[in-house]
C-alpha cells in the first residue's frame, strides 16, 4: 500500500513533494522544453537504431560471452561509435571463464520412443559421449523438489515442471528462473544423473530457453538442460499415460576454458563537466538466436538516442557515456568490472540506466532518486507523456548491468518497456530481428533521447 500511495503522489505533481516549495519546484525552461520536443520528434523518425541493430545481428550474429564472436562485436562497437561521432572510444577488457555448448539432445527412450527439443543450460557439465539415461522423477515446483527426501532418486533424472506466468513487466521471470539455477544442485544432492526443467519462458512454440544453469561461475552439479514448453507438456503427458517408468536419455557436449577475454565498449559525448550520464545495453547474447531482442536492440536504442543529443548545438552540460556491456548473460561480469574500475569515481555518476528488456514500447518511467529530487523525476515523466509513457514509482531497477552501481548509491531510472511477448523470444533460437517492430524502436529512441538530454541539463544532482 505504501508503494502505491508514493507512486500516485510522485505521478501527480512535483509540488506534492514535502521538501520542495512550489516556487522552487524544478521545471524546464522554454528553450529546454522546445529541445525535448525536438528530440522526441527526431527520435520518432530515427533510422540509426534500426541500422545498428540490423548490422550487429547480421554481421556478427550470436555473441556468447568470451567467444570469438563477442570479440568481433567489440570491434564492431568501436567502429560504430567512432562513425557516429562519439569521443574517447575504447575497450576496457577483463578476464572471465568460458563455457559454450557443442551439442545437446534428448529423447524419450521408453515407453514412447521419440526425440525432444532441449537446450543445455549455461555452465552445465557434459554427459559421457553416450549420454545419461534415467527414469524421470517429476516435480511440479522447485519448492516441491527442495522439500523432497535426499534418498530415493539415485540414478534418476529430476524434472522440474514449473510454468512461468506471462506479465507485462516480466515479474514472472524471477520465480520461474529460480529452478534454472537451483534444480541441478538439488538433483545432485539426491544422487540423480541429470536434471531437466521446463523452459523459463512463455513461448508455446517448440523453442527451448537457455540461460545460466547455476548460481555463480562454477559448473553445475549434474548435466542440466531445459525442455521447450511443448516438450515439457509432452513429458508430463507421457508420465500420465505410461504403465511403466518413463526413461529419458540426455546428451550434452560442452567446451570450457578457465580464462578468456571479454570487455566493455565505451564511447562518450564530452560535456561541460565531468559528471556522467551512463546509458547502454549489453553486447553479448546467448548462442541460439542472433541476440536481437536480448540485447542488440538495447545497444542500438541507447547509442542512437545519445547521438541525437550529441548532435545538438554546443556541448551537453554533463558528459554522456554510452557503454556496450560485455558478458552480462553469464553473470554481469562487465558490470562488475566497470563498477570496480570506476569505484573511486562513482560520485561523479549523476544517473545510470540500461535498456535490456527487448523492443516493446516504453509505457512507464520509473526513478530511484533521493526524496528531495523526486520533483526532477516528475518533470522528466511529464515531458515523456506525449509518448504515452506514464509516470511510475521511485523504486526503479535500472537494468541488470547497473545493479552494482545502484548498490553503490548511483541514482538510476527505468524506461520500462512492455514485455508481454519478451519471454517468448528471450534466450531462444527465436530471438531474431524479424520479431521487432521498427516503430516501437523509434518510440524508445525518442524517449531515451529526451531523458538523456534532461538528465544532462538539470541543475543539481539526483541522489
C-alpha positions as CSV (number, residue, x, y, z in Angstrom):
1,X,0.0,0.0,0.0
2,X,2.9,2.4,0.8
3,X,4.4,1.9,-2.6
4,X,1.0,2.6,-4.3
5,X,0.4,5.8,-2.4
6,X,4.0,7.0,-3.0
7,X,3.7,6.3,-6.8
8,X,0.5,8.2,-7.1
9,X,1.9,11.2,-5.2
10,X,5.0,11.2,-7.4
11,X,2.9,10.9,-10.6
12,X,0.6,13.8,-9.9
13,X,2.9,16.8,-9.4
14,X,6.4,17.8,-8.1
15,X,4.5,20.3,-5.9
16,X,3.4,17.3,-3.8
17,X,7.0,16.7,-2.6
18,X,7.0,17.7,1.1
19,X,10.6,19.0,0.9
20,X,10.2,21.3,-2.2
21,X,8.2,24.6,-2.0
22,X,6.0,25.4,-5.1
23,X,8.1,28.5,-6.0
24,X,11.3,26.4,-6.1
25,X,9.9,23.3,-7.9
26,X,12.1,22.5,-10.9
27,X,10.9,22.9,-14.4
28,X,12.3,23.0,-17.9
29,X,13.0,26.4,-19.5
30,X,11.1,27.2,-22.6
31,X,14.2,26.5,-24.7
32,X,14.8,23.2,-22.9
33,X,11.1,22.2,-23.4
34,X,11.4,23.0,-27.1
35,X,14.6,21.0,-27.3
36,X,13.0,18.0,-25.6
37,X,10.1,18.1,-28.1
38,X,12.6,18.4,-31.0
39,X,14.5,15.3,-29.7
40,X,11.2,13.4,-29.5
41,X,10.3,14.4,-33.0
42,X,13.7,13.3,-34.2
43,X,13.6,10.0,-32.4
44,X,10.3,9.1,-33.9
45,X,11.9,9.5,-37.3
46,X,15.2,7.8,-36.3
47,X,16.8,5.2,-38.6
48,X,20.1,4.9,-36.9
49,X,19.0,2.4,-34.2
50,X,17.5,0.1,-36.8
51,X,20.6,0.2,-38.9
52,X,22.8,-0.5,-35.9
53,X,20.5,-3.4,-34.9
54,X,20.5,-4.9,-38.4
55,X,24.2,-4.5,-38.7
56,X,25.0,-6.2,-35.4
57,X,22.7,-9.1,-35.7
58,X,23.6,-9.7,-39.4
59,X,27.3,-9.1,-39.5
60,X,28.1,-10.6,-36.0
61,X,25.1,-12.8,-35.1
62,X,25.2,-14.7,-31.8
63,X,27.7,-13.2,-29.3
64,X,28.3,-15.6,-26.4
65,X,30.3,-14.0,-23.6
66,X,34.1,-14.6,-24.0
67,X,33.7,-16.0,-27.5
68,X,35.4,-15.0,-30.8
69,X,32.1,-13.6,-31.9
70,X,31.9,-11.4,-28.8
71,X,35.4,-10.1,-29.6
72,X,34.3,-9.2,-33.2
73,X,31.3,-7.5,-31.7
74,X,33.6,-5.3,-29.6
75,X,35.5,-4.2,-32.7
76,X,32.1,-3.6,-34.4
77,X,31.1,-1.4,-31.4
78,X,34.3,0.6,-31.5
79,X,33.9,1.2,-35.3
80,X,30.2,2.2,-35.0
81,X,30.7,4.5,-32.1
82,X,33.5,6.3,-33.9
83,X,31.5,6.6,-37.1
84,X,28.6,8.2,-35.1
85,X,30.9,10.8,-33.7
86,X,31.5,9.6,-30.1
87,X,34.8,10.5,-28.5
88,X,37.1,8.6,-26.2
89,X,36.0,5.3,-27.7
90,X,37.7,2.4,-26.1
91,X,37.5,-1.2,-25.0
92,X,38.1,-2.0,-21.3
93,X,38.9,-5.7,-21.1
94,X,38.6,-8.2,-18.3
95,X,39.1,-11.9,-17.9
96,X,36.4,-14.5,-17.5
97,X,35.9,-18.3,-17.5
98,X,34.5,-19.6,-20.8
99,X,31.7,-22.1,-21.4
100,X,30.0,-23.0,-24.7
101,X,27.7,-25.8,-25.9
102,X,29.0,-28.1,-28.6
103,X,25.8,-30.2,-28.9
104,X,22.8,-31.2,-26.9
105,X,19.9,-33.6,-27.4
106,X,17.3,-35.6,-25.5
107,X,14.8,-38.3,-26.3
108,X,12.3,-40.5,-24.6
109,X,13.8,-44.0,-24.7
110,X,10.7,-45.8,-23.3
111,X,7.9,-46.5,-23.3
112,X,7.1,-43.9,-26.0
113,X,10.3,-43.5,-28.1
114,X,10.6,-40.0,-29.6
115,X,13.0,-37.0,-29.8
116,X,12.6,-34.0,-27.5
117,X,13.5,-30.3,-28.1
118,X,16.1,-29.4,-25.5
119,X,18.9,-26.9,-24.8
120,X,21.8,-27.3,-22.4
121,X,21.9,-24.6,-19.7
122,X,24.9,-22.4,-19.3
123,X,27.7,-23.9,-17.2
124,X,26.2,-27.4,-17.5
125,X,28.8,-30.1,-17.2
126,X,28.9,-32.6,-20.1
127,X,27.4,-36.1,-20.1
128,X,29.5,-39.0,-21.2
129,X,29.6,-39.3,-25.0
130,X,26.9,-41.9,-25.0
131,X,24.7,-39.7,-22.7
132,X,23.0,-40.5,-19.5
133,X,19.7,-42.3,-19.2
134,X,17.3,-42.4,-16.2
135,X,13.8,-42.7,-15.1
136,X,12.0,-39.3,-14.8
137,X,11.1,-38.0,-11.4
138,X,8.8,-35.1,-11.9
139,X,8.2,-32.2,-9.6
140,X,5.6,-29.5,-10.2
141,X,7.5,-26.8,-8.5
142,X,11.0,-26.1,-7.3
143,X,9.9,-25.9,-3.6
144,X,8.5,-29.4,-4.0
145,X,11.9,-30.6,-5.1
146,X,13.7,-28.8,-2.3
147,X,11.4,-30.4,0.2
148,X,11.8,-33.9,-1.2
149,X,13.8,-36.6,0.6
150,X,17.6,-36.8,-0.2
151,X,17.3,-40.5,-0.9
152,X,15.3,-42.5,-3.4
153,X,16.3,-40.5,-6.6
154,X,19.7,-42.2,-7.2
155,X,20.2,-42.8,-11.0
156,X,17.1,-40.8,-11.9
157,X,16.6,-37.7,-13.9
158,X,15.0,-34.9,-11.9
159,X,12.4,-32.9,-13.9
160,X,11.1,-29.6,-12.5
161,X,7.9,-28.8,-14.5
162,X,7.1,-25.3,-13.1
163,X,5.5,-22.9,-15.5
164,X,6.2,-19.2,-15.9
165,X,3.5,-16.5,-15.6
166,X,3.2,-14.1,-18.5
167,X,3.2,-10.5,-17.3
168,X,3.8,-7.1,-18.8
169,X,6.7,-6.2,-16.5
170,X,8.4,-9.6,-16.6
171,X,7.8,-10.2,-12.9
172,X,7.0,-13.9,-13.6
173,X,10.6,-14.5,-14.6
174,X,12.1,-14.1,-11.1
175,X,10.0,-17.0,-9.9
176,X,10.5,-19.2,-13.0
177,X,14.2,-18.7,-13.3
178,X,15.0,-20.0,-9.8
179,X,14.5,-23.6,-11.0
180,X,17.1,-22.9,-13.7
181,X,19.8,-22.0,-11.2
182,X,18.9,-24.4,-8.4
183,X,17.5,-27.6,-10.0
184,X,20.9,-29.0,-10.9
185,X,22.2,-28.5,-7.4
186,X,19.2,-30.1,-5.8
187,X,19.3,-33.1,-8.2
188,X,23.0,-33.6,-7.4
189,X,22.3,-33.7,-3.7
190,X,19.9,-36.6,-4.3
191,X,22.2,-38.7,-6.5
192,X,20.3,-38.0,-9.8
193,X,22.3,-38.4,-13.0
194,X,20.9,-35.2,-14.6
195,X,18.3,-32.5,-14.3
196,X,15.7,-31.2,-16.7
197,X,13.5,-28.1,-16.3
198,X,10.5,-26.7,-18.2
199,X,11.9,-23.6,-20.0
200,X,11.9,-20.4,-18.0
201,X,9.9,-18.7,-20.8
202,X,6.4,-18.2,-22.0
203,X,6.5,-19.4,-25.6
204,X,4.2,-22.2,-26.7
205,X,6.3,-22.8,-29.7
206,X,8.9,-25.5,-29.8
207,X,11.9,-23.3,-28.7
208,X,13.8,-24.2,-25.6
209,X,15.0,-21.4,-23.4
210,X,18.7,-21.3,-22.3
211,X,20.4,-19.3,-19.6
212,X,22.7,-19.8,-16.7
213,X,22.1,-23.2,-15.0
214,X,24.0,-22.4,-11.8
215,X,24.5,-19.5,-9.4
216,X,27.9,-18.0,-9.6
217,X,30.5,-19.1,-12.1
218,X,31.1,-22.7,-11.2
219,X,29.9,-25.8,-13.1
220,X,26.6,-27.5,-12.5
221,X,26.4,-30.5,-10.1
222,X,24.9,-32.7,-12.8
223,X,24.2,-32.1,-16.5
224,X,21.2,-29.8,-16.8
225,X,19.0,-28.8,-19.7
226,X,15.7,-27.0,-20.5
227,X,12.9,-28.6,-22.4
228,X,10.8,-26.5,-24.8
229,X,7.4,-25.8,-23.1
230,X,5.6,-28.0,-25.7
231,X,8.1,-30.9,-24.9
232,X,7.7,-30.4,-21.2
233,X,3.9,-30.9,-21.7
234,X,4.7,-34.0,-23.8
235,X,6.8,-35.5,-21.0
236,X,4.1,-34.7,-18.4
237,X,1.5,-36.5,-20.6
238,X,3.8,-39.4,-21.1
239,X,4.1,-39.8,-17.3
240,X,0.3,-39.8,-17.0
241,X,-0.2,-42.4,-19.7
242,X,2.6,-44.7,-19.1
243,X,2.2,-48.0,-17.3
244,X,5.9,-48.2,-16.6
245,X,8.7,-45.7,-15.8
246,X,9.4,-43.1,-18.4
247,X,13.1,-43.2,-19.3
248,X,14.9,-40.3,-21.0
249,X,18.3,-40.1,-22.5
250,X,20.2,-36.8,-22.4
251,X,23.4,-35.9,-24.2
252,X,25.4,-32.7,-23.7
253,X,28.8,-31.8,-25.0
254,X,30.5,-28.6,-24.0
255,X,33.7,-26.7,-24.2
256,X,35.2,-24.9,-21.2
257,X,38.3,-22.8,-20.6
258,X,39.5,-21.4,-17.2
259,X,40.2,-18.0,-18.7
260,X,39.3,-16.0,-21.8
261,X,38.8,-12.3,-22.6
262,X,35.8,-10.1,-22.6
263,X,35.3,-6.4,-22.4
264,X,33.1,-3.3,-22.3
265,X,32.9,-0.9,-25.2
266,X,32.7,2.8,-24.2
267,X,32.1,6.0,-26.1
268,X,31.4,9.5,-24.9
269,X,29.9,12.8,-25.8
270,X,32.1,15.1,-23.7
271,X,30.1,17.6,-21.6
272,X,30.9,20.9,-19.9
273,X,31.5,19.0,-16.7
274,X,33.0,15.6,-15.9
275,X,29.7,14.4,-14.4
276,X,28.5,11.3,-16.2
277,X,25.1,10.2,-17.6
278,X,25.7,6.5,-18.2
279,X,23.4,4.6,-20.6
280,X,23.7,1.5,-22.7
281,X,22.8,-2.1,-23.4
282,X,24.7,-5.4,-23.2
283,X,26.7,-6.5,-26.3
284,X,26.8,-10.3,-25.6
285,X,24.0,-12.7,-26.1
286,X,23.3,-16.4,-25.8
287,X,24.2,-18.5,-28.8
288,X,20.8,-19.8,-30.0
289,X,19.4,-16.7,-31.7
290,X,21.1,-13.6,-33.0
291,X,20.6,-11.5,-29.9
292,X,18.3,-9.0,-31.4
293,X,15.8,-8.7,-28.6
294,X,18.3,-9.5,-25.9
295,X,20.1,-7.1,-26.2
296,X,21.2,-5.9,-29.6
297,X,18.2,-3.6,-29.6
298,X,19.1,-2.0,-26.3
299,X,22.6,-1.3,-27.6
300,X,21.1,0.3,-30.7
301,X,18.5,2.3,-28.9
302,X,20.8,3.9,-26.4
303,X,23.6,4.7,-28.9
304,X,21.1,6.2,-31.3
305,X,19.5,8.3,-28.6
306,X,22.8,9.6,-27.3
307,X,23.8,10.6,-30.8
308,X,20.7,12.7,-31.2
309,X,21.7,14.6,-28.0
310,X,25.2,14.8,-29.2
311,X,24.1,16.4,-32.5
312,X,22.6,19.3,-30.7
313,X,24.5,22.6,-30.9
314,X,27.1,23.1,-28.3
315,X,28.2,20.7,-25.5
316,X,25.8,19.0,-23.1
317,X,26.1,20.1,-19.5
318,X,27.1,16.6,-18.3
319,X,29.2,14.0,-20.2
320,X,27.1,11.3,-21.8
321,X,28.8,7.9,-21.7
322,X,27.4,5.1,-23.8
323,X,28.5,1.6,-22.8
324,X,28.1,-1.7,-24.5
325,X,28.4,-4.1,-21.6
326,X,30.3,-7.4,-22.0
327,X,29.4,-10.8,-20.6
328,X,26.1,-9.8,-19.0
329,X,24.4,-13.1,-19.6
330,X,27.0,-15.2,-17.8
331,X,26.9,-13.2,-14.6
332,X,27.1,-9.4,-15.0
333,X,30.9,-9.7,-15.5
334,X,31.2,-6.5,-17.4
335,X,29.0,-4.6,-15.0
336,X,31.1,-5.7,-12.0
337,X,34.4,-5.0,-13.9
338,X,33.1,-1.4,-14.6
339,X,32.0,-0.8,-11.0
340,X,35.4,-1.9,-9.7
341,X,37.4,0.1,-12.2
342,X,35.4,3.3,-11.5
343,X,34.8,2.7,-7.8
344,X,36.5,6.0,-6.9
345,X,34.6,7.9,-9.5
346,X,31.0,6.8,-8.8
347,X,30.2,10.1,-7.0
348,X,30.6,11.6,-10.4
349,X,28.0,9.4,-12.0
350,X,24.9,11.5,-11.9
351,X,22.5,8.8,-13.1
352,X,22.6,5.4,-14.9
353,X,20.2,3.3,-16.9
354,X,20.3,0.3,-19.2
355,X,17.9,-0.8,-22.0
356,X,17.7,-4.5,-21.6
357,X,14.1,-5.7,-21.8
358,X,13.6,-6.1,-25.5
359,X,12.0,-3.8,-28.0
360,X,8.5,-3.2,-26.7
361,X,7.2,0.3,-26.3
362,X,8.2,2.2,-23.2
363,X,5.0,2.6,-21.1
364,X,6.3,3.8,-17.8
365,X,9.1,6.0,-16.4
366,X,10.5,5.0,-13.0
367,X,13.2,6.6,-10.9
368,X,15.3,5.8,-7.9
369,X,16.2,9.4,-6.8
370,X,16.6,10.9,-3.4
371,X,13.2,12.1,-2.0
372,X,14.2,15.8,-2.4
373,X,14.9,15.1,-6.1
374,X,11.6,13.4,-6.9
375,X,10.3,16.6,-8.5
376,X,13.0,16.4,-11.1
377,X,11.8,12.9,-11.9
378,X,8.3,14.2,-12.2
379,X,9.5,16.9,-14.7
380,X,11.1,14.1,-16.8
381,X,8.0,12.0,-16.6
382,X,5.8,14.9,-17.6
383,X,7.9,15.6,-20.7
384,X,7.5,11.9,-21.8
385,X,3.7,11.8,-21.6
386,X,3.3,12.7,-25.3
387,X,4.8,9.3,-26.0
388,X,2.1,7.6,-23.9
389,X,4.6,7.0,-21.1
390,X,3.1,7.1,-17.7
391,X,4.8,8.4,-14.5
392,X,5.9,5.5,-12.4
393,X,7.4,4.8,-9.0
394,X,10.6,5.6,-7.2
395,X,11.9,2.0,-6.9
396,X,13.5,1.8,-10.4
397,X,15.6,-1.3,-11.2
398,X,17.6,0.5,-13.8
399,X,18.7,-2.7,-15.7
400,X,20.9,-5.7,-14.8
401,X,24.2,-4.1,-15.7
402,X,23.6,-1.0,-13.5
403,X,22.9,-3.2,-10.4
404,X,26.4,-2.8,-9.0
405,X,26.2,0.9,-9.5
406,X,22.8,1.2,-7.9
407,X,24.1,-0.8,-4.9
408,X,26.8,1.8,-4.5
409,X,24.4,4.7,-4.4
410,X,24.2,5.8,-8.1
411,X,20.7,7.1,-9.0
412,X,19.0,5.0,-11.7
413,X,15.9,5.2,-13.9
414,X,14.0,2.7,-15.8
415,X,12.3,3.4,-19.1
416,X,10.0,0.4,-18.6
417,X,9.0,-1.5,-21.7
418,X,6.0,-3.6,-22.4
419,X,7.2,-7.2,-22.1
420,X,4.1,-9.2,-22.9
421,X,5.9,-11.3,-25.5
422,X,9.5,-10.7,-24.3
423,X,9.9,-14.2,-22.7
424,X,8.5,-15.8,-25.9
425,X,11.8,-14.8,-27.5
426,X,14.3,-14.3,-24.7
427,X,17.2,-16.8,-24.7
428,X,15.7,-18.8,-27.5
429,X,16.5,-19.5,-31.2
430,X,13.6,-17.3,-32.0
431,X,15.4,-14.1,-30.8
432,X,15.8,-12.6,-34.2
433,X,15.3,-9.1,-35.7
434,X,12.1,-10.0,-37.6
435,X,10.3,-10.1,-34.3
436,X,11.0,-6.4,-33.7
437,X,8.7,-3.5,-34.6
438,X,10.7,-0.6,-36.1
439,X,8.1,1.9,-34.9
440,X,8.4,0.7,-31.3
441,X,12.2,1.1,-31.6
442,X,11.7,4.7,-32.7
443,X,9.5,5.4,-29.7
444,X,12.2,4.0,-27.5
445,X,14.8,6.2,-29.1
446,X,12.6,9.3,-28.7
447,X,12.1,8.5,-25.0
448,X,15.7,7.8,-24.3
449,X,16.9,10.9,-26.1
450,X,14.6,13.1,-24.2
451,X,15.6,11.5,-20.9
452,X,19.4,11.8,-21.6
453,X,19.1,15.4,-22.5
454,X,17.0,16.3,-19.4
455,X,19.4,14.4,-17.1
456,X,22.3,16.2,-18.6
457,X,20.8,19.7,-18.3
458,X,19.0,19.7,-15.0
459,X,20.8,21.6,-12.2
460,X,21.9,19.7,-9.1
461,X,22.1,16.0,-8.6
462,X,19.5,13.2,-8.3
463,X,20.9,11.5,-5.1
